[in-house]
Amino acid sequence: MATESETPGVSTMSVKTIIYGLALATAAAQADQCVLQDKTVLHSAVTIAERSLITATVVPEPTGGKRCLVNFQARVGATWYTAFGEYAWSGDTPRDQACAAATRRADDSIREQVSSSRVISEKVLICRDDPTLNTLRQVNPGVTGELAQFRPHTDYTNEFWHNGTQCRWFLDTGYTGRDVRTWQGIICKIHDSKWVVIDKF
């Protein structure tokens, strides 16, 4: 059986260099999809206006129990944040109760991000390779996306109904020549969690 050092034309050093280069490339590709968050002790109340893209996954624990992982987008004011919470249990508690506990912890993670009076205890790197978490830019009528991908309007925050369809206002900022311009528009719900841009001005 041939060993690495016996492979013609390939040295141990060159193989290590290639592996190291691939590792750096992978880390660089993941950098845009990671968020460094501070875990804090909360001292002030923060109100979560709404939640979107909620997912709950139950995975087995190596020791025999179970763990519920919950993540979603949460809006506080006019800004969307990524929430994550988890809850481990022995497995005898109903799934809904366990995931509800994980959801409460995810809510706490949002309040910790938003709170202005907090004590930083440690930093946590949260990575997600999910394009539905990216905010849409330069959207035009006909573009569809998840609710959390649209920037909420700062003045018109309430939903309204138009021709029997649930709608809401949004904002979009972009360049026109050398100037920065902010447009406002209207999106309406088409199915499940998908929304479509019907007007922008």
Secondary structure, 3 states (H helix, E strand, C coil): CCCHHHCCCCCHHHHHHHHHHHHHHHHHHHHCCEEEEEEEEECCCCCCCEEEEEEEEEEECCCCCEEEEEEEEEEECCEEEEEEEEEEECCCCCHHHHHHHHHHHHHHHHHHHHCCCEEEEEEEEEECCCHHHCCCCCCCCCCEEEHHHCEECCCCCCCEEECCEEEEEEEEEEEECCEEEEEEEEEEEEECCEEEEEEEC
